[in-house]
Amino acid sequence: SQTQGKLLNIVKKAIVIGSGFTGCMFAMMLRQKNWKVQVFDRSNLTGGGVRTFYHGGHPYTYGPRHFIGPEENMEAFNFLNKIVPMRHIKKMNYSYQQNEDYFASYPMHIDDVKKFDDSEQIFNELDNLPEETKSKNFEEFWIGRVGKRLYERFNKFYNLKAWQLKSNTTMDYGFEATVKRKPLETKSRYEFPEGYINAYPTPKNGYDKFFDVSLDGCEVILNCTINKVDLDKKSIITNLGTFDADLIISTVSPDFLFSNCWGELKYVGREFYKIVLPTEHVLPKDVYFLYYPNENEQQTRVTEFKKFTLHKSPNSLITLEVPSMKNKLYPTMIKEQVNLAEKYVNALPKDIMSVGRMGTYRYVDIDDIILQGLEFKKNI
């Protein structure tokens, strides 16, 4: 017999664990390739910490979620901009120097350093820094770049607080390098003056449209607790039953997929405290963040969200971020932990992938996640 013009289309099925930005990006890529996609999340909302919430009518996200990346990642920006209109921002950071009761801009600027009580010693130290040094950890890296005094003022205690460390020498992943002395900024006081994209969504509800668009056509199952992932059968066992697929995309920590059989990976979290103040503007023009690098302060950062969202109100919402071990948000850049994460990821069987910040145990941002998703689509 002859059969002409007939194709057998086999619809493949994928499970995506987690509906944060990463899960949504990969779900969209699968749908565009005509896969049947089920997305599972333990929350009652999609979008994770990137979703826009409201406090007294003030929009905010859990942690400032502006789009930042080098201009070479413009493909990611253009992709997102077609879904969520983005606007470029010119952002400055302040770092509170408690000894002088002075807010210095960050990156470190020469005009601020001149006002420090120990400026003469700082400049003498900078003049005597070698052009290049070898580093093995965070502390050696920054001392090699800016000297001991500036390291202690801007980096030491901030990093100890942010990552809940006893010593910055513990942070040893990614710092084995030849360190070049970094001159102080003399012109721009902005975070990324050249060569970087710095942007935020134009709509009041931020990135929310991205989640709606990316999950269109997917079956989204919320309030779902995954108790176990059966790697051999490519199935998940949940409080709502057992589900199987041809492909599993996981955005959670890779140790969970193996029931922590080689040990639990370490993460650091944050507590976010929301405060509305009776003033239209809190921070100076173009200042979005205040960093607190002092030993005797709990908070690491204060954000005025109106700067990002352009919300109109006679009052303004700020958030205080305090490092915590109560939740898991940031992988620790400790070589032992990175190696353990790689051991888990490398042991995954075919057709089970671990992606995103949690899934790869890397400090990646929105631009990286979009590029990961676009590359993934090419290989589906």
Secondary structure, DSSP 8 states (H G I E B T S, - for coil): ----S-------EEEEE--SHHHHHHHHHHHHTT-EEEEE-SSSSSSGGGS-EEETTEEE-SS---EEEEGGGHHHHHHHHHHS-EEE---EEEEEETTTTEEEEETTBHHHHTTSTTHHHHHHHHHTS-SEEEESSHHHHHHHHHHHHHIIIIIIHHHHHHTT-S-GGG--SS--EEEE----BSS--BSS-SSEEEEEESSTTTTHHHHHHHTTTSEEE-S--EEEEETTTTEEEETTEEEE-SEEEE-S-HHHHTTTTT----EEEEEEEEEEESSS--S-TTEEEEE---TT-S--EEEETHHHH----SSEEEEEEEEESSS--EE---HHHHHHHHHHHHT--TTEEE-HHHHHTS---HHHHHHHHHHHHHT-
